[in-house]
Amino acid sequence: MKGIAIGLSNNSKEILKRLKKTKFVNDIYIASSSKDDGKENELIQVQKPREILIKKWPEIDLIIFIGSIAASIRIINSFLTSKDQDPGVIVIDNKCSKIVPLIGLHQSNTQNIAYQIANLLGGEIIETNNSNDQSILNLDAFGNQWGWKRSGNIKDWSKIVIKQSKNDEIFCKQLSGNRLWKTSESAKNINQIYEKENEKPAATFHVSIFKNQKTTWHPPVLWIGLGCERNTSKNLIANSLKTFFESSNLSLHSIAGFATIDIKKDEKGILELAEDKNLPIKFFTREDLSNIIVPNPSNIVQKEIGTPSVAEASCLLAAGDSSKLLKEKRIFKNQSGAVTIAIAESQNQYNPTHGEIHIIGSGPGDISFLTNNARKALSRCTVWIGYKMYLDLIKPLKRSDQILIESKLTEEKERCSKAIKLAEEGIKVALISSGESGFYGMAGLLLELLQKIKKEYRPYFEVHPGISSVQLAAAISGAPLMNDFCSVSLSDKLTPWSLIEKRIEGALMGDFVIALFNPQSIERNWQLKSVIDICLQSRPGDTPVLIARQVGRENQSKKFFTLNTIPFKEIDMLSIIIIGNSQTTLVDEIFLTPRGYLQN
């Protein structure tokens, strides 16, 4: 993504600086008169907009204007050519209250970027396209969200989009790739054509590995097995691959990656081809390859390198379980070497460099506690995965093209594994925790699992902080965490009880304010009483205690007690307990641990 932002007045400087911190904008400018040209104000270049666009228009994907829509249109008018070539254009007013995606709503990622900016800046997105008003699928753009690449003439795509806007029936014939998109609200009006059914060509788009249709999305499911003579040129491999695909009616857009034997880790032609196409290579040992049954084993290859197959065996291994050898090996030769190519089709997409996992701390309950950073990440992600109750709390933010995957409370590992699998397929995924994901949430488990994946195959991830329930509990009660404090979970399902006791004893010895998470459940009904008994050995019985329940939710409550008067029967897993230290006071229901400012 190459983007620029242009402020049409000096009032836009702070917005430009915020945009510069995002992934969407590389350079920022202030529009100027000719006498100011070339001046710089910190990171902001001062230049006339037309001069900026003469230089930048051919190479950028996105332009963001801060200022008037009319002025923005006049600036870009003479540069516009066709909607499949022009960059996306977004206009933001000087107060960040309105974000208008102007150009490129379908053909680029402009619409999704506008959603993200609206959430980041706290503004309202203004849309006028059909898909927003009618909650219909953006036929010529939605596949980007699923890790696919599009083929076909833009005029053919426009024809089918026009049919859709007229409420004509639209059909899809999907032969490969992830099918989750069909469960979205915006896909409900798409008629599915199955493999052996007749098509309606003028109203049908395809999702497949084949290239003979006018309007097709191509999932990355094809693994290319390569074997070659030493020092075979990149051009021979690339041209042979193109020839093989054309003769087989296959699209190069559907390539997931390359596969070969590990002795080719330094084979220049293969490495250069993978780098040019930005595709991964999987290397396998001769022992692994020897275990794969192939239709065309070679005694010569067996004798030379110790396995009867490289191309066929490696593509099958890379494609994984239930894969099929789509095209048996074919040998290509010329004066610059020889290459053997085979193609396997995987049941699963593979595009990890396009996929992302965003671990969202969704706050303690009410959407108002969700940070703008988290909202931006949610708008970026196509799939949201989480415990059903947490998803229900943020569901009002979901668009019609986004998918929810719900799970049960104890299925944390399954949620993380699903998120990783989808991200490896090239899909952007939000993994939802309540509160702060790094406090007893999903962040730790997800990152543990990601550490097991080789760095070069690992999808991008980002942790988005949230407001913890203990922060809100403290805020509604006063300021009990003003000095040093610690939090301890009383759940001994993952942590031995003996270790939890040591942590409580250490906190008491250091005179920490103590916050207790997961204090009591039906199954764990003695641990809290045990902890309070330990506390009473070190702290007075009149030490103030807060019990906050359902913080941030409709039935929120707060009650104050002392160590001697805690009502154990009223406490459950929805409760947060904060135990004061030797300095903590409770005066007129103001729960406070002094920082020490008034001591002098």
N, C-alpha and C positions, 0 to 999 in steps of 0.2 A: 504494500500500500504506500503510494507516494501522494501526499496531500499538502496543500498550502492553505493558509487562512489570511484573508485581507480585511483589515479594518478600514471602513470608509470615513472614519473620523477619529480624533485623538481619544474620544471617550471609550474606545474599544480596546485600549491597551491591556487592561486587566483580564478581559475575556480571552484575548489572544494568548496571553501568557498561560492561562489555564488550558487552552486548547493545545499549546505546544507540548504540554506534559502528557498528552494522550498519544496513542499509537497512530492516530489518523493524520496528524499534521507534522510535517518535517520543517517547514519554514513559515515564518509569520511576517506580515507586512502592514504598514500603515500607508494608505493612499495619500499622495502628496501633490502639490503643485510642482512645476518644473524647478523652481528655485530650491526646493528641499531634496531633490533627487539625490540618492546615494547616501544620505545621512543615516546614521544608525542610532537607535535608542535602546541600549542594552542588547537584547536578542532580536529586537524588532527593526527590520529594514524599512526605510522610507523611500517609496518609489511610486510612480504613476501606475495605476492598475493595468492599463493597456500595455505598457512596457513589460510588466511582470508576465502577462499572459502570452505575449509574443514569444517569450523565451520558454515559458513553462508549459503552455497548453499541450504540446505534443507528447510530453513525458509524464504528466500527472494523472492520477486516478480520481482525485477529489479536490474541489475548491469550496472553501467555506467563507462566505462574506458576512461581515458584521455591519449591519446597517439596513438601508432601504432596499426592498425587493425591486422597486422600479429602477433604482440606480444599478443594482446588480445585473438586471436583465439588459440594460443598455450597455453595460461593460462587456458582457459575454456574447451579445447578439451576433457580432460579425465573425466570431470564432466558431460558432456552431456548424457542424457538418451533418452527422447522422447519429442517431441515438445508440448505435452499437460501437461508435468510436469516441464520442464525447465523454469527458470526465463527468462524474457526478457533481452536482452543485447543491449546496445547502445555504440558506440565508438565516441568520440569527439577528434578532433585534438587539439594541444596545443594553437592554435590561435583562437579557437572557430569558425573557418570559415566553417568547414564541420562537420555535424552531421549524423552519419550512423546508422540506426536501423538494427541490425545484426541478432538477434534471437527473435522470438516471435511476428512477425508482425501480425499474425492472431489470435493466441490463447490467447494472452494477450492484454493489452492496450499499448503495446510498441510503435506502430506506432504513435498513437495520442500523447503520451508523447514526442516522438522525434520531432513532429511538434511544440509542446509547447516550448521545449528547444531551438529549432532553432529560434523561434521568440523572445524568451527571451534573448538569447545571440547574436542575430543578425547574425546568421550563416545560411548556406544553407543545407537543408536536402538532403541527397543522398539516393535514393531508387532504388532497382532493381526488386521489385516484380511486378507481372502482374497487380495488381489493380491500381498501380500508372501509369504505362505506358498506360493502356487502359481505365482508368477511369471506372473500373468495381467494383461492390460491393464486399466487403470482406465478403463473405457469413457466415463464421464461427466466425466473430468478430463484425459485424455491430450492432447486437442486443444489445450489451453492451451499445451502445450510446443511445438506446431507453428505457433503464431501464429493459431489459429482461434478463432472464437466459437461458443458453443453456443446452440441454440434447442430448444424443446420443454418440456413440463411435467415438473417434477421427478419426478412420480409415474410417468410413462412411462419416464423414465431409470431409476428405481429398479426397475421391473419387469424391464427387460432386464439390469440388474446382478444381480438375484436369480436370473434364469435362468442367468447365467454362473456364479454361485456354486454352482449345482446341477450344473455340468458339462454343461448343455444346449448344443447347437450355437448359436453366435452368428455372424451374417453382417454383412458390410459392403458397401455399394454406394457406391463413390467415383467421382464424375464430374469432380472438379476438385481442385486443390491438390497439395501435395507428397506423394509416395507413399513416401518413405524409411521412414516409420514401420512399413511392412509388413515390413521386413527385421529388425526387433527381435525378440529372443527372446520377449518378452511378447505379440507379435502373431501368433505362429506358429499359434495355435489359432483365429484368426479366419478364417472362410470368406469368400472374396471373390466377390461377385456382380457380373458385368459388365453393361454398359449394357442389353443386350437380354434379359437373363435375368430370369425371374420371381423376385419377392421372397417372403420369409417375414416378413410385417409385424411379428409379435409378437417376433421374434428378430433384427431387422435395424436397424442404425443406418446413417446416411448421411453422406457427406462431399460436399457440393455447394453450389451457389449458390441452390438452390430452397427454398421455405418451406413446401411442402405435406406434409412428412413430420413425424411426431411427434418423432423423435429424430435431430437433424442437427447436424453440425459444419460451419461455414461458413468456407472459406478466403477470404482477401481477394484476389480476382482480378478484380473488376469496376471498370473505370475509367469515371467519369461525365463525359462531355463537356458543357460548359455554354456557352451563348451567351445573352446577355440584353440588353434595353434598359438604358440608363444609369439607375442608381438603382432598379432593380427590388428589391423588398423581400426580405429573408431569408425571411420567412414564406411568400411565394409560391413561392420556389425550393424550400424544404423541403417544403411541402405538395404541390407538383407532383411532386417526386422520390418522395415516399411513395406518391402515387396511381399513378405510372408503375410503381413496383416491385410494388405490390399487384396491379395489372392484369396484370402479366407473370409473376406467381408467383415473384418474386425476393426474396431476403432482403437487407435493408439491412446485415446483419452481414457480407456478402461484399464490401462496398465497399472498394477499396484506396485510392482517392483521387479527386480532381477534376482536370479538365484544361480549359484554355481558352486564349484568345489573350492575348498579353502586354500588350495595351492595357487589360486588365481587372485589372491588378495592384493597382489602387486601388478596385475595385468592392466596395463595402461589404457588400452582401448575400452575395456569394460568399465573401468573407473571413470574415465572421461565421459562416456555415454551416460552413466548414471548421474554424474554431476550436471551435465547439460540438461537433462530432463528432470532434475531435482527428484530423483526416485531412489529408494533404498536398494541395497544389495544384501541378500542373505547368503552367507557362506556355510557350507556343510562339509563335514569330514568324509573321507572315503568310506569309513565304516558305516556312517549314517546312510550314505547313498547306496551302499551295497545291500541294505535291508529292504529297499523299495523294489517291488516287482514292476517291470516296465515291458512294453510290447517289443522293444527293439534293443535288446542288450548287445553289447559289442565285445567280442573277444580281444580285439586290438586295444580298445580302451582299458579293458581289464588288465591286460598285460602291461600296458604303459603306466597306468596310475593306480591300479588296485581296486577298481570298481567297474562293473560292466556298463554303467550309465552315468552321465553327468547332466546333460540337458533335461532329459525326461524325468530322471529321479529327483533332481534339485527343484524343478518347478512344482512337482507333486508335494515334496516336503514343505516348500514354502507356502503352498496353498492350504495345507493343513488337512484336518480330518474331513472326510466326505467330499474331498475335491475330486475333480475328474480331469483326465488328460484330454484337453480339448483338441489339440493338434500335435500329432506325433512329430518326432524330430525330423528336421530337414537341414541338409548341409549346403552351405554356400561357399564358393571358392573364387578367388582371383589371384593376381600376382602379389597382392598385399596380405595374403593369409587365407585362413579358412575358419568358418564359424558354424557351429551346430546350434539350432534353435528349436525349442519345444515350448508349448503353451499349455498351462493348466488353469482351470477356472476354480476359484475358491467359493465356498458358500458364504464367506464373509468379506466385506470390504476391508481395505487396508490403506489408510492415508493419514498416519499419525501426525505428520507435520501440519496438516490442516485442522486436526482435532484439538480441542482444548477442554480442560476441566477447571471449572471455577467453583471453589469451595466457599459457600455462602453462609455467613453468620446472619441469620434472618431476624435476630433480635428476640426479645422475650415474648412477643405475641402480636401486639398491634402494629399494623403496617407503618404507622408514623415513626416507629423506632428503627425502621430499616434505613441504613445509610444510603446516600446517593451513589456511592461507589458500588454497593451491593445491587441497587436498582439497575445501574448501568450494566453490570455483569449479567443480571437476569435477562435483560433485553437482548444481550448478545447471544444467549444460549438458546438452542433449538429444543433441547430436552432438559426437563427439570426432574431430578430424582430425589426422593425423600420419604420420610415417615408421613403417612397420610395426614395426620393432624397438622404437621408443620406446613405441608403443601396447601392445605385448606386455608391457612391463615394468610398466605400470600397469593392465593389464586386470583384475586381481583386484578393483579398486575399482568396476568398471562394474556398474550395475544392469541388469536384464533389459529395461527400457524405453529404454535408451540405445543409440545407434548408433555404431559405429566406421567411419570412412572411412580406409582405409589407402592410402598412396602410396609411391613409390620415393624414394630418397635425393636425387636431383637435381631433384625436382619441387616445389621450394619455392614458386615463383610460382603454380603450379597449386593448391597447398594453400591459399595465402592468398586467391586469387581465389574458390575454392570456399567458404571461410569467410565472405567478404564477401557472396557471393550468398545463402547460407543465412540470414545475419543480416538481410539486406535483406528476406527473406521473412517475418521475424518469429520466427526460431528462435535459440535460445541455443547458441552454438558454442564449444567449447574447441579452441584451436589449440596443439598440443603441440610443445614443444622439449625436447631433453635439457638437463641442466644449468640454466643461467640463460638465459632466452630473449633477454635483452638483451646477452649476450656471444656474438657470432657466431651468434645464433639467429634465430628467426622474427619477433621483435618489430619489428626495424627495417624489414624488407620489408613486413610487414603495415601498419605505420603510414605508410610511403611511399605505398602504394596507397590507404589511407584519406584521405590528404591530397588526392588527386585527386577526391574526392567532395565536393560542396558540403556545407557544415556542416549545413544543415537536413535533408539526406537521409542523413546519415552515421549508421550504427548506433552504439550505445554500445559502448565498448571499455574493457578494463582489463588492465593488465599485472601478472601475479602473479609475484613474484621466486622464483627457485629457487636451490639450492646448485650452484655451478659445480664442474666437475671439478677445476679448479685449486685451489679452496678445500679440497676433500677431499684432494687430493694433498698439499697443504701440511700438513693436519691429521695425516695418517697418518705424515708424515716428521718432524714437529717443529713449528717456527714460522719457516719461511724468509721469510715475507712480513710480518714484524713491522715492517719499515721500508719506505721508499718502493719501489714495484715497478711494473712495467708488463707487459702481455701483448701478444704479437705473434703473429699467425697467419702461418704460412709458406706458406699457399695463395695462389698468384698467379693464380688463376682470375678473381678479381674485383678484385684490387689489383696494380698493376704491380710487378714485382720490384725495380725501381730505387727505388721508394718504400719497400718493405719493408726494403731495405738501409739507407736513410737513417734509418728508425726504429730499427733495431738500433744503428747508429752513435750516434744521439742518446742511446739508453738507456745505452750504454757510457760515453759522455762524462759523463752525469749520475750514474754509479755506481749505477744501478738494479739491483735483482734482476730478472731477466728470466724470464718464463714463456712458453714456446713452445707454441702450439696448432697442430694439423694439421702436425706436423713433417715427415712423410715418407709417401709412398705409392709404389706401383709405378711410376706415371707420373712423379711428382715425386721423383726419387731423388738429386738433386744439391744442392738448396737447403739442406738441413740442414748438410751438410758445408761449404758456402760460409759459412753463418752462424757456425759454430764457428771457422772460420779467421779470420773478422773479429774474433770475441771474443778469440782468442789473440793478436791484435795489441795488445790493451789490457789483458788480464787474464792472470795467471799460469796456467800449465798445470795447477797443482794446485788451482785453484778448484773447490770442490765442486759437483756436479751431481746432481740427482734425476731419475730416469726412472721415472715411475709409469704403470702400464698397467691398463686395464680397471677404473679406480677405481670403487668402489661396486657392482661386479658380482662374479659368482661367482669369476672367475679373477683377481681383483685382485692386483697385485704392485707392489713398490717396490724399486728398486735404486739404490745410490749409486756414482757415478763421479767422475772429474775431467774437465776440458776435454780433457786429453790422452788419456783412456782411454775415451771414449764409444764403445759398440759400435753403430755405425750399422746393422748388419744386423738388430739386434733391435728396431728402432724402426719403428712404423707409425702409422696414423691414430688408433689407440686409445691412443696414448701422450701423456702430458703431460711436458714437460721444464721443470725449474726450475733456472736457472743463478744461483749465488750472486754477491753483489757483493764488494767488498774487505773487508767486515766479516764475511761469512758464515762460520760454522764448521761442522764435522762432527766431533762427539765422541761416541764410543760410539753411532753411528747416530742421534744427535740433530742434526737439520739446523736450524740456528738463525741468524737475522740479528738481532743485538742491537738493541734500541730505544735503548739508551743510559742506562738507569736506573742502572747500576752504575758509571758513569764518575766520579762524584763520591765 
